[in-house]
């Protein structure tokens, strides 16, 4: 039982980190685009 919990926790952490990285990349791209549009 404990092993299953550990495995699920690990998978959750991996998925969470992957999503945060993806969100960070998307935010970075958006900010860069906005910056390019704002700059004269």
N, C-alpha and C positions, 0 to 999 in steps of 0.2 A: 504493500500500500504506500509506504513512504517513498519507494522508488518511483512509483507512478507520479506522485505529487512533485517530486524533484524534476522528473522529465517534463511534465506539463509546465512547471515554472520556468525551466530552461527555454522551452519553445516559446513561451509567452514573452520572455526577455528578448529573444532573438527577433521575434516578429515586431516587438515594440521598437527595438533599436533600428530595424530596417525601415519602419514607417517614419521614425523621427528623422532619419537620414534623408529619406525621400522628401519629407515635408521641408526640411532645411534646404535641400537643393532647389525645390520649387520656389521657396521664399527668396532665395538668392537670385534666381533667374528673374523673378518678378521685380525685385528691387533694382537689379541691373537695368532692366528695360525701362522702368520708371525714371531712373537716374539719367539714362540716355535721352529720354524724351524731355526731361526737365532742363537738362544742360543746354545752353544756347548754342 
